[in-house]
Amino acid sequence: MLILTSNGLSSNNLLDATRQYIKEGRAALVVTADNEYKAKNYHISRLTNELQALGLQVEYFDFDYQSPTEFMSYDIVEMIGGNPYYLLNSIRKNCFLGALEYFSQNKCIIGCSAGALVLTPTLNLINLYSPEMNIVGLKDLSACNLTNIQILPHYSKFIKRYNGFEEKCLQYEYFNKCEVIRLNDGEGVIIQDSYVNVIK
């Protein structure tokens, strides 16, 4: 199962919708996407509290320094936001794609912002807005492709910040013949097999 979110399980609607799928266990909170602050990321405390509210024991995990074998011992994975290019590069370089595929089919992955974007087919949409974030020089922007659903996180926040924000998304949808789910903070998409539930 995949849960794609804008900024984590940060609303009661999303937390309640997730609760019915989550049993007690160990959660890996993956801090890799914040290549600068890692476990000292500003949102770590809130994200930890959200997982603990589901009855989960939370431990921090970093693709840059830990192994896929160790990763497989967890019951739930949540990947924090940050730099999607850096995160995708780390997933590839450190051989975590197979483990993420297993989790998506047999366990649960929660993605926040960049952590959700890497689970989708491509980073091409985000590259229209923030190509300067590609500090690792990725040429191939195809992502993990664990779902065909594409999202645009922090929508209401960024539409006020960037000129032509919605227009770029509309053009992307038109030229790529796809639909992008615009997510505000507190919103998310639950994907289990063919079941898709957009939580607003």
N, CA, C and O of each residue as an XYZ file, in Angstrom:
800
protein
N       0.833     -1.186      0.000
C       0.000      0.000      0.000
C       0.876      1.248      0.000
O       1.938      1.287      0.622
N       0.403      2.264     -0.713
C       1.077      3.550     -0.747
C       0.143      4.619     -0.205
O      -1.061      4.598     -0.463
N       0.706      5.549      0.544
C      -0.034      6.734      0.978
C       0.809      7.936      0.588
O       1.848      8.202      1.192
N       0.351      8.658     -0.426
C       1.059      9.828     -0.930
C       0.476     11.056     -0.263
O      -0.725     11.306     -0.374
N       1.307     11.834      0.433
C       0.801     12.996      1.153
C       1.594     14.248      0.788
O       2.706     14.174      0.263
N       0.994     15.389      1.081
C       1.676     16.660      0.878
C       2.684     16.915      1.987
O       3.814     17.322      1.720
N       2.279     16.675      3.232
C       3.199     16.953      4.353
C       3.007     15.978      5.516
O       3.122     16.367      6.678
N       2.718     14.725      5.209
C       2.537     13.723      6.253
C       1.080     13.572      6.646
O       0.188     14.108      5.988
N       0.849     12.846      7.711
C      -0.510     12.569      8.189
C      -0.958     13.705      9.099
O      -1.272     13.499     10.271
N      -0.979     14.899      8.537
C      -1.078     16.114      9.342
C      -2.496     16.627      9.544
O      -2.680     17.734     10.048
N      -3.507     15.844      9.160
C      -4.901     16.217      9.427
C      -5.616     15.035     10.060
O      -5.212     13.886      9.876
N      -6.668     15.314     10.800
C      -7.437     14.230     11.430
C      -8.050     13.315     10.381
O      -8.115     12.102     10.579
N      -8.506     13.891      9.252
C      -9.098     13.064      8.194
C      -8.104     12.050      7.659
O      -8.435     10.878      7.478
N      -6.890     12.503      7.407
C      -5.874     11.618      6.844
C      -5.377     10.617      7.877
O      -5.151      9.450      7.560
N      -5.209     11.069      9.095
C      -4.766     10.180     10.166
C      -5.809      9.089     10.420
O      -5.456      7.921     10.581
N      -7.078      9.461     10.457
C      -8.151      8.491     10.692
C      -8.275      7.507      9.538
O      -8.505      6.316      9.750
N      -8.120      8.012      8.307
C      -8.210      7.125      7.142
C      -7.071      6.127      7.121
O      -7.248      4.988      6.687
N      -5.903      6.544      7.584
C      -4.730      5.660      7.621
C      -4.849      4.629      8.731
O      -4.393      3.495      8.583
N      -5.453      5.014      9.829
C      -5.502      4.165     11.027
C      -6.119      2.794     10.740
O      -5.710      1.800     11.340
N      -7.081      2.727      9.848
C      -7.750      1.446      9.593
C      -6.848      0.442      8.872
O      -7.153     -0.750      8.830
N      -5.740      0.923      8.304
C      -4.827      0.029      7.589
C      -3.588     -0.328      8.396
O      -2.845     -1.234      8.018
N      -3.357      0.367      9.495
C      -2.102      0.238     10.231
C      -2.304     -0.558     11.511
O      -3.197     -0.264     12.305
N      -1.462     -1.572     11.700
C      -1.428     -2.306     12.963
C      -0.166     -1.887     13.715
O       0.735     -1.271     13.146
N      -0.118     -2.219     14.969
C       1.074     -1.876     15.749
C       2.304     -2.535     15.144
O       2.233     -3.634     14.594
N       3.427     -1.847     15.255
C       4.666     -2.392     14.716
C       5.761     -1.351     14.741
O       5.663     -0.333     15.425
N       6.817     -1.628     13.974
C       7.963     -0.725     13.900
C       7.899      0.077     12.612
O       7.687     -0.470     11.530
N       8.086      1.371     12.748
C       8.075      2.253     11.585
C       9.464      2.838     11.373
O      10.105      3.296     12.319
N       9.925      2.819     10.125
C      11.165      3.490      9.748
C      10.807      4.856      9.193
O      10.124      4.953      8.173
N      11.255      5.905      9.849
C      11.070      7.259      9.347
C      12.348      7.619      8.585
O      13.388      7.904      9.178
N      12.239      7.598      7.258
C      13.413      7.751      6.395
C      13.727      9.233      6.213
O      12.908      9.991      5.694
N      14.922      9.638      6.646
C      15.296     11.058      6.698
C      16.182     11.483      5.526
O      16.675     12.610      5.503
N      16.384     10.602      4.566
C      17.366     10.814      3.499
C      17.095     12.057      2.659
O      18.039     12.728      2.241
N      15.839     12.377      2.405
C      15.510     13.472      1.484
C      16.030     14.818      1.954
O      16.259     15.708      1.135
N      16.220     14.986      3.259
C      16.828     16.215      3.757
C      18.329     15.978      3.859
O      18.839     15.555      4.896
N      19.020     16.257      2.765
C      20.446     15.931      2.696
C      21.297     16.787      3.626
O      22.469     16.482      3.848
N      20.720     17.852      4.170
C      21.481     18.726      5.062
C      21.238     18.414      6.536
O      22.187     18.255      7.303
N      19.960     18.325      6.935
C      19.642     18.211      8.363
C      19.302     16.790      8.807
O      19.382     16.476      9.995
N      18.920     15.925      7.855
C      18.601     14.532      8.177
C      17.606     14.437      9.353
O      16.509     14.990      9.275
N      17.979     13.751     10.423
C      17.072     13.534     11.556
C      16.812     14.802     12.363
O      15.964     14.801     13.255
N      17.529     15.882     12.062
C      17.279     17.161     12.730
C      16.337     18.044     11.919
O      16.159     19.221     12.232
N      15.738     17.477     10.883
C      14.754     18.197     10.069
C      13.642     18.767     10.952
O      13.206     18.134     11.914
N      13.204     19.948     10.611
C      12.211     20.682     11.407
C      10.930     19.880     11.641
O      10.301     20.015     12.691
N      10.534     19.038     10.663
C       9.250     18.334     10.734
C       9.331     16.976     11.429
O       8.304     16.327     11.629
N      10.522     16.542     11.793
C      10.704     15.196     12.343
C       9.844     14.965     13.583
O       9.219     13.912     13.710
N       9.802     15.916     14.482
C       9.041     15.739     15.721
C       7.564     15.513     15.433
O       6.947     14.614     16.003
N       6.999     16.326     14.551
C       5.571     16.171     14.213
C       5.316     14.841     13.517
O       4.362     14.140     13.854
N       6.156     14.487     12.553
C       5.968     13.231     11.828
C       6.081     12.030     12.770
O       5.328     11.064     12.644
N       7.015     12.096     13.704
C       7.163     11.029     14.700
C       5.894     10.913     15.539
O       5.405      9.808     15.775
N       5.366     12.031     15.984
C       4.141     12.021     16.797
C       2.960     11.430     16.039
O       2.139     10.715     16.614
N       2.878     11.728     14.751
C       1.785     11.192     13.935
C       1.860      9.673     13.847
O       0.841      8.993     13.968
N       3.051      9.141     13.638
C       3.212      7.690     13.572
C       2.959      7.040     14.931
O       2.355      5.971     15.009
N       3.416      7.680     15.982
C       3.175      7.153     17.327
C       1.688      7.153     17.663
O       1.224      6.296     18.416
N       0.941      8.102     17.114
C      -0.508      8.147     17.335
C      -1.205      6.943     16.709
O      -2.334      6.613     17.073
N      -0.525      6.287     15.762
C      -1.060      5.061     15.153
C      -0.603      3.815     15.900
O      -0.892      2.694     15.482
N       0.107      4.010     17.000
C       0.575      2.881     17.798
C       1.888      2.291     17.323
O       2.220      1.153     17.657
N       2.639      3.062     16.541
C       3.879      2.562     15.963
C       5.094      2.994     16.778
O       5.134      4.089     17.339
N       6.075      2.108     16.826
C       7.379      2.428     17.402
C       8.237      3.009     16.286
O       8.441      2.356     15.263
N       8.738      4.217     16.464
C       9.404      4.947     15.378
C      10.921      4.949     15.561
O      11.435      5.243     16.641
N      11.625      4.611     14.474
C      13.077      4.693     14.440
C      13.485      5.429     13.167
O      12.838      5.280     12.130
N      14.545      6.217     13.241
C      15.018      6.954     12.075
C      15.894      6.057     11.206
O      16.634      5.206     11.701
N      15.788      6.273      9.903
C      16.511      5.425      8.950
C      17.044      6.312      7.829
O      16.396      7.282      7.436
N      18.229      5.974      7.317
C      18.845      6.771      6.260
C      19.387      5.852      5.164
O      20.269      5.030      5.414
N      18.856      5.998      3.958
C      19.321      5.192      2.829
C      20.810      5.393      2.558
O      21.476      4.500      2.032
N      21.328      6.559      2.915
C      22.735      6.857      2.642
C      23.695      6.014      3.474
O      24.832      5.783      3.063
N      23.249      5.554      4.639
C      24.178      4.914      5.575
C      23.732      3.529      6.060
O      24.508      2.824      6.706
N      22.497      3.135      5.757
C      22.010      1.836      6.235
C      21.658      0.939      5.049
O      21.623      1.390      3.904
N      21.398     -0.330      5.339
C      21.294     -1.323      4.263
C      19.855     -1.722      3.976
O      18.995     -1.614      4.850
N      19.580     -2.192      2.736
C      18.255     -2.724      2.419
C      17.860     -3.893      3.317
O      16.682     -4.052      3.637
N      18.819     -4.707      3.724
C      18.515     -5.837      4.606
C      17.949     -5.346      5.934
O      16.956     -5.879      6.428
N      18.580     -4.340      6.503
C      18.092     -3.751      7.745
C      16.711     -3.117      7.550
O      15.840     -3.204      8.416
N      16.541     -2.493      6.419
C      15.285     -1.821      6.076
C      14.103     -2.788      6.081
O      13.005     -2.434      6.508
N      14.334     -4.001      5.606
C      13.256     -4.979      5.443
C      12.683     -5.453      6.776
O      11.646     -6.115      6.783
N      13.314     -5.140      7.894
C      12.829     -5.599      9.195
C      11.669     -4.750      9.724
O      11.050     -5.105     10.727
N      11.371     -3.630      9.053
C      10.313     -2.735      9.535
C       8.948     -3.144      8.981
O       8.848     -3.867      7.990
N       7.907     -2.662      9.648
C       6.538     -2.948      9.225
C       5.947     -1.830      8.370
O       5.143     -2.084      7.473
N       6.344     -0.613      8.648
C       5.844      0.573      7.959
C       7.035      1.468      7.630
O       8.005      1.527      8.386
N       6.955      2.158      6.503
C       7.986      3.123      6.124
C       7.323      4.467      5.853
O       6.288      4.532      5.189
N       7.919      5.537      6.368
C       7.509      6.879      5.971
C       8.757      7.643      5.548
O       9.757      7.673      6.265
N       8.680      8.261      4.371
C       9.810      9.032      3.849
C       9.472     10.513      3.935
O       8.451     10.958      3.410
N      10.343     11.278      4.605
C      10.082     12.694      4.813
C      10.337     13.470      3.515
O      10.874     12.938      2.544
N       9.935     14.743      3.533
C      10.160     15.612      2.395
C      11.564     16.179      2.391
O      12.355     15.945      3.304
N      11.853     16.930      1.339
C      13.174     17.523      1.172
C      13.489     17.661     -0.301
O      12.764     18.334     -1.034
N      14.559     17.033     -0.736
C      15.009     17.128     -2.120
C      14.713     15.813     -2.843
O      15.366     14.807     -2.569
N      13.734     15.800     -3.767
C      13.365     14.533     -4.422
C      14.469     13.975     -5.310
O      14.589     12.759     -5.457
N      15.277     14.848     -5.901
C      16.379     14.384     -6.744
C      17.425     13.655     -5.893
O      17.894     12.575     -6.255
N      17.776     14.255     -4.774
C      18.752     13.636     -3.884
C      18.226     12.295     -3.370
O      18.967     11.313     -3.324
N      16.955     12.254     -2.986
C      16.370     11.019     -2.464
C      16.346      9.930     -3.529
O      16.724      8.790     -3.259
N      15.906     10.271     -4.731
C      15.857      9.279     -5.805
C      17.255      8.761     -6.134
O      17.437      7.563     -6.351
N      18.225      9.644     -6.171
C      19.595      9.222     -6.440
C      20.098      8.262     -5.367
O      20.782      7.288     -5.681
N      19.769      8.524     -4.111
C      20.195      7.643     -3.021
C      19.515      6.279     -3.123
O      20.147      5.250     -2.883
N      18.223      6.269     -3.480
C      17.501      4.997     -3.661
C      18.182      4.149     -4.726
O      18.380      2.949     -4.539
N      18.537      4.770     -5.837
C      19.200      4.042     -6.923
C      20.601      3.581     -6.517
O      20.958      2.412     -6.663
N      21.374      4.523     -6.008
C      22.790      4.263     -5.699
C      22.947      3.190     -4.636
O      23.880      2.388     -4.686
N      22.033      3.177     -3.672
C      22.165      2.259     -2.545
C      21.233      1.051     -2.620
O      21.074      0.313     -1.648
N      20.617      0.859     -3.797
C      19.880     -0.382     -4.124
C      18.653     -0.597     -3.238
O      18.436     -1.696     -2.728
N      17.850      0.460     -3.056
C      16.645      0.336     -2.245
C      15.365      0.167     -3.070
O      14.294      0.000     -2.488
N      15.439      0.203     -4.388
C      14.222      0.144     -5.195
C      13.473     -1.166     -4.982
O      12.250     -1.163     -4.843
N      14.188     -2.280     -4.955
C      13.544     -3.574     -4.743
C      12.830     -3.647     -3.407
O      11.731     -4.194     -3.316
N      13.446     -3.101     -2.374
C      12.831     -3.103     -1.043
C      11.580     -2.236     -1.032
O      10.580     -2.601     -0.413
N      11.623     -1.094     -1.708
C      10.447     -0.227     -1.765
C       9.318     -0.894     -2.543
O       8.151     -0.763     -2.176
N       9.654     -1.603     -3.607
C       8.638     -2.344     -4.364
C       7.966     -3.381     -3.476
O       6.746     -3.546     -3.515
N       8.768     -4.081     -2.673
C       8.217     -5.085     -1.758
C       7.275     -4.434     -0.746
O       6.179     -4.937     -0.498
N       7.702     -3.325     -0.169
C       6.859     -2.634      0.812
C       5.541     -2.178      0.183
O       4.486     -2.297      0.806
N       5.595     -1.664     -1.032
C       4.380     -1.161     -1.670
C       3.383     -2.282     -1.936
O       2.175     -2.045     -1.948
N       3.873     -3.496     -2.149
C       3.001     -4.626     -2.462
C       2.566     -5.413     -1.226
O       1.507     -6.040     -1.228
N       3.385     -5.381     -0.169
C       3.133     -6.260      0.974
C       2.993     -5.543      2.316
O       2.448     -6.106      3.266
N       3.475     -4.324      2.398
C       3.415     -3.583      3.657
C       2.837     -2.206      3.376
O       1.799     -2.108      2.721
N       3.467     -1.148      3.844
C       2.936      0.198      3.630
C       4.058      1.215      3.557
O       4.967      1.217      4.387
N       3.985      2.082      2.551
C       4.899      3.213      2.441
C       4.079      4.495      2.491
O       3.105      4.650      1.754
N       4.480      5.408      3.361
C       3.894      6.745      3.412
C       4.948      7.714      2.893
O       6.080      7.727      3.375
N       4.572      8.518      1.917
C       5.505      9.494      1.371
C       5.028     10.903      1.658
O       3.847     11.209      1.494
N       5.942     11.765      2.086
C       5.637     13.173      2.340
C       6.340     14.019      1.285
O       7.568     14.000      1.204
N       5.598     14.748      0.491
C       6.179     15.685     -0.474
C       7.222     14.979     -1.337
O       6.858     14.122     -2.141
N       8.509     15.311     -1.196
C       9.556     14.651     -1.981
C       9.532     13.138     -1.783
O       9.792     12.382     -2.719
N       9.222     12.702     -0.569
C       9.134     11.276     -0.275
C       7.993     10.592     -0.986
O       8.027      9.378     -1.189
N       6.974     11.357     -1.371
C       5.871     10.822     -2.169
C       6.188     10.912     -3.658
O       5.877      9.999     -4.423
N       6.805     12.013     -4.061
C       7.095     12.225     -5.483
C       7.967     11.122     -6.060
O       7.767     10.721     -7.206
N       8.930     10.622     -5.294
C       9.832      9.590     -5.829
C       9.118      8.253     -6.037
O       9.643      7.379     -6.727
N       7.936      8.082     -5.454
C       7.194      6.832     -5.612
C       6.378      6.812     -6.906
O       5.909      5.758     -7.336
N       6.213      7.980     -7.519
C       5.405      8.125     -8.726
C       6.240      7.807     -9.964
O       7.406      7.439     -9.824
N       5.685      7.936    -11.171
C       6.452      7.554    -12.364
C       7.651      8.436    -12.685
O       8.636      7.948    -13.240
N       7.592      9.727    -12.349
C       8.624     10.635    -12.836
C       8.711     11.900    -11.992
O       7.762     12.281    -11.305
N       9.879     12.542    -12.061
C      10.057     13.854    -11.439
C       9.930     14.982    -12.464
O      10.264     16.127    -12.162
N       9.457     14.676    -13.655
C       9.410     15.670    -14.726
C       8.551     16.878    -14.371
O       8.900     18.001    -14.734
N       7.439     16.676    -13.674
C       6.585     17.804    -13.321
C       7.306     18.741    -12.363
O       7.310     19.955    -12.567
N       7.912     18.191    -11.328
C       8.628     19.022    -10.360
C       9.805     19.719    -11.020
O      10.185     20.820    -10.622
N      10.379     19.080    -12.028
C      11.509     19.681    -12.729
C      11.111     20.957    -13.472
O      11.961     21.805    -13.746
N       9.829     21.095    -13.797
C       9.345     22.333    -14.419
C       9.401     23.498    -13.441
O       9.556     24.650    -13.847
N       9.274     23.198    -12.159
C       9.230     24.236    -11.132
C      10.582     24.485    -10.464
O      10.959     25.633    -10.229
N      11.301     23.424    -10.162
C      12.501     23.561     -9.318
C      13.681     22.759     -9.852
O      14.210     21.905     -9.140
N      14.107     23.012    -11.087
C      15.253     22.254    -11.614
C      16.537     22.501    -10.840
O      17.456     21.682    -10.874
N      16.602     23.639    -10.136
C      17.816     23.956     -9.376
C      18.025     23.005     -8.205
O      19.120     22.949     -7.647
N      16.992     22.258     -7.824
C      17.141     21.298     -6.736
C      17.926     20.050     -7.158
O      18.329     19.248     -6.317
N      18.135     19.900     -8.454
C      18.833     18.712     -8.953
C      20.340     18.843     -8.727
O      21.121     18.946     -9.673
N      20.720     18.838     -7.466
C      22.119     19.037     -7.082
C      22.983     17.807     -7.360
O      24.211     17.886     -7.318
N      22.340     16.669     -7.645
C      23.099     15.445     -7.916
C      23.259     15.198     -9.415
O      23.877     14.216     -9.826
N      22.699     16.095    -10.229
C      22.877     16.001    -11.671
C      22.177     14.824    -12.329
O      22.704     14.239    -13.275
N      20.994     14.471    -11.836
C      20.247     13.372    -12.454
C      19.875     13.734    -13.887
O      19.356     14.820    -14.146
N      20.141     12.826    -14.808
C      19.723     12.995    -16.197
C      18.404     12.267    -16.445
O      17.514     12.771    -17.130
N      18.302     11.070    -15.873
C      17.096     10.252    -16.000
C      16.168     10.599    -14.839
O      16.463     10.278    -13.688
N      15.033     11.261    -15.144
C      14.114     11.691    -14.097
C      12.981     10.697    -13.858
O      12.026     11.004    -13.145
N      13.081      9.510    -14.450
C      12.083      8.486    -14.133
C      12.257      8.095    -12.670
O      13.376      7.889    -12.199
N      11.130      7.994    -11.957
C      11.170      7.726    -10.521
C      10.903      6.240    -10.252
O      11.070      5.409    -11.144
N      10.493      5.910     -9.040
C      10.341      4.496     -8.654
C       9.168      3.817     -9.355
O       9.146      2.594     -9.493
N       8.199      4.609     -9.795
C       7.072      4.090    -10.587
C       6.301      2.985     -9.856
O       5.944      1.967    -10.448
N       6.053      3.206     -8.559
C       5.281      2.233     -7.783
C       3.787      2.453     -7.942
O       2.985      1.653     -7.460
N       3.409      3.534     -8.615
C       2.022      3.832     -8.961
C       2.042      4.696    -10.204
O       3.034      5.372    -10.477
N       0.939      4.681    -10.970
C       0.862      5.571    -12.129
C       0.253      6.923    -11.767
O       0.109      7.793    -12.627
N      -0.102      7.097    -10.505
C      -0.687      8.357    -10.042
C       0.411      9.410     -9.880
O       1.496      9.128     -9.372
N       0.101     10.624    -10.321
C       1.036     11.737    -10.167
C       0.395     12.805     -9.281
O      -0.810     13.047     -9.345
N       1.223     13.434     -8.459
C       0.713     14.416     -7.505
C       1.508     15.716     -7.598
O       2.615     15.760     -8.133
N       0.904     16.768     -7.059
C       1.573     18.058     -6.903
C       1.323     18.517     -5.469
O       0.244     19.025     -5.163
N       2.313     18.341     -4.583
C       2.104     18.662     -3.166
C       2.178     20.160     -2.875
O       2.665     20.940     -3.694
N       1.692     20.546     -1.707
C       1.730     21.943     -1.214
C       1.034     22.899     -2.187
O       1.467     24.038     -2.362
N      -0.034     22.435     -2.811
C      -0.618     23.173     -3.930
C      -1.048     24.585     -3.549
O      -0.630     25.545     -4.196
N      -1.878     24.736     -2.511
C      -2.406     26.057     -2.166
C      -1.306     27.006     -1.697
O      -1.414     28.222     -1.850
N      -0.254     26.439     -1.129
C       0.875     27.261     -0.665
C       1.693     27.786     -1.843
O       2.069     28.958     -1.881
N       1.965     26.890     -2.813
C       2.854     27.268     -3.907
C       2.163     28.063     -5.006
O       2.817     28.813     -5.731
N       0.844     27.906     -5.139
C       0.149     28.644     -6.200
C       0.216     30.145     -5.930
O       0.133     30.955     -6.853
N       0.368     30.508     -4.658
C       0.501     31.920     -4.293
C       1.939     32.411     -4.449
O       2.189     33.613     -4.540
N       2.873     31.471     -4.478
C       4.288     31.830     -4.457
C       4.892     31.929     -5.852
O       5.804     32.723     -6.085
N       4.375     31.113     -6.789
C       4.969     31.050     -8.123
C       3.997     31.565     -9.178
O       2.830     31.173     -9.200
N       4.481     32.446    -10.051
C       3.670     32.888    -11.188
C       3.486     31.728    -12.164
O       4.431     30.999    -12.462
N       2.260     31.569    -12.655
C       1.995     30.525    -13.640
C       2.044     29.119    -13.085
O       2.243     28.169    -13.841
N       1.866     28.959    -11.776
C       1.999     27.644    -11.139
C       0.970     26.650    -11.693
O       1.328     25.545    -12.101
N      -0.288     27.041    -11.705
C      -1.343     26.150    -12.208
C      -1.218     25.958    -13.717
O      -1.460     24.864    -14.225
N      -0.845     27.006    -14.427
C      -0.725     26.911    -15.886
C       0.320     25.873    -16.296
O       0.117     25.130    -17.256
N       1.432     25.822    -15.571
C       2.458     24.818    -15.870
C       1.928     23.403    -15.659
O       2.226     22.491    -16.430
N       1.140     23.239    -14.606
C       0.579     21.908    -14.333
C      -0.417     21.515    -15.421
O      -0.426     20.366    -15.864
N      -1.245     22.446    -15.849
C      -2.212     22.171    -16.918
C      -1.498     21.792    -18.218
O      -1.919     20.870    -18.916
N      -0.432     22.498    -18.535
C       0.336     22.181    -19.736
C       0.968     20.797    -19.625
O       0.988     20.030    -20.587
N       1.478     20.495    -18.450
C       2.076     19.176    -18.234
C       1.038     18.080    -18.451
O       1.311     17.085    -19.122
N      -0.151     18.264    -17.883
C      -1.221     17.273    -18.061
C      -1.576     17.107    -19.537
O      -1.761     15.988    -20.016
N      -1.670     18.218    -20.244
C      -2.061     18.181    -21.659
C      -1.027     17.441    -22.499
O      -1.374     16.541    -23.264
N       0.231     17.814    -22.360
C       1.271     17.237    -23.211
C       1.608     15.796    -22.830
O       2.080     15.030    -23.670
N       1.370     15.424    -21.576
C       1.679     14.063    -21.133
C       0.443     13.172    -21.031
O       0.532     12.008    -20.640
N      -0.713     13.738    -21.388
C      -1.975     12.985    -21.385
C      -2.182     12.257    -20.058
O      -2.404     11.047    -20.017
N      -2.101     13.029    -18.980
C      -2.245     12.458    -17.653
C      -3.034     13.417    -16.771
O      -3.323     14.549    -17.159
N      -3.375     12.940    -15.577
C      -4.031     13.778    -14.586
C      -3.127     13.884    -13.365
O      -2.591     12.883    -12.891
N      -2.963     15.086    -12.866
C      -2.159     15.323    -11.667
C      -3.100     15.663    -10.519
O      -3.938     16.556    -10.640
N      -2.959     14.953     -9.409
C      -3.773     15.243     -8.223
C      -3.073     16.331     -7.429
O      -1.957     16.143     -6.944
N      -3.734     17.464     -7.301
C      -3.174     18.576     -6.541
C      -3.499     18.368     -5.067
O      -4.662     18.213     -4.695
N      -2.470     18.367     -4.237
C      -2.639     18.093     -2.810
C      -2.234     19.306     -1.985
O      -1.138     19.843     -2.149
N      -3.118     19.729     -1.107
C      -2.771     20.727     -0.107
C      -2.197     20.015      1.113
O      -2.359     18.803      1.253
N      -1.534     20.746      1.990
C      -1.059     20.158      3.234
C      -2.250     19.615      4.023
O      -3.291     20.266      4.118
N      -2.088     18.421      4.583
C      -3.186     17.756      5.277
C      -3.973     16.810      4.399
O      -4.879     16.127      4.878
N      -3.638     16.757      3.107
C      -4.350     15.888      2.168
C      -3.436     14.777      1.670
O      -2.213     14.863      1.785
N      -4.048     13.725      1.113
C      -3.243     12.615      0.631
C      -4.049     11.661     -0.233
O      -5.259     11.818     -0.398
N      -3.362     10.675     -0.778
C      -3.965      9.655     -1.635
C      -3.576      8.290     -1.090
O      -2.391      7.985     -0.957
N      -4.571      7.468     -0.775
C      -4.329      6.098     -0.320
C      -4.521      5.170     -1.509
O      -5.569      5.178     -2.155
N      -3.494      4.370     -1.792
C      -3.516      3.481     -2.961
C      -3.259      2.061     -2.488
O      -2.201      1.759     -1.935
N      -4.237      1.191     -2.711
C      -4.073     -0.222     -2.364
C      -4.613     -1.047     -3.521
O      -5.820     -1.087     -3.758
N      -3.706     -1.708     -4.241
C      -4.076     -2.425     -5.466
C      -4.766     -1.444     -6.411
O      -4.165     -0.437     -6.783
N      -5.998     -1.708     -6.805
C      -6.709     -0.817     -7.727
C      -7.552      0.219     -6.990
O      -8.201      1.055     -7.619
N      -7.544      0.165     -5.668
C      -8.335      1.096     -4.865
C      -7.559      2.388     -4.661
O      -6.410      2.371     -4.217
N      -8.191      3.504     -4.986
C      -7.573      4.818     -4.795
C      -8.557      5.709     -4.044
O      -9.699      5.886     -4.470
N      -8.113      6.259     -2.938
C      -8.962      7.121     -2.111
C      -8.224      8.437     -1.880
O      -7.176      8.470     -1.235
N      -8.785      9.518     -2.416
C      -8.196     10.843     -2.227
C      -8.821     11.456     -0.977
O     -10.034     11.654     -0.910
N      -7.979     11.752      0.010
C      -8.439     12.303      1.288
C      -8.209     13.809      1.289
O      -7.070     14.268      1.209
N      -9.284     14.568      1.378
C      -9.204     16.033      1.401
C      -9.467     16.549      2.810
O      -9.445     17.758      3.039
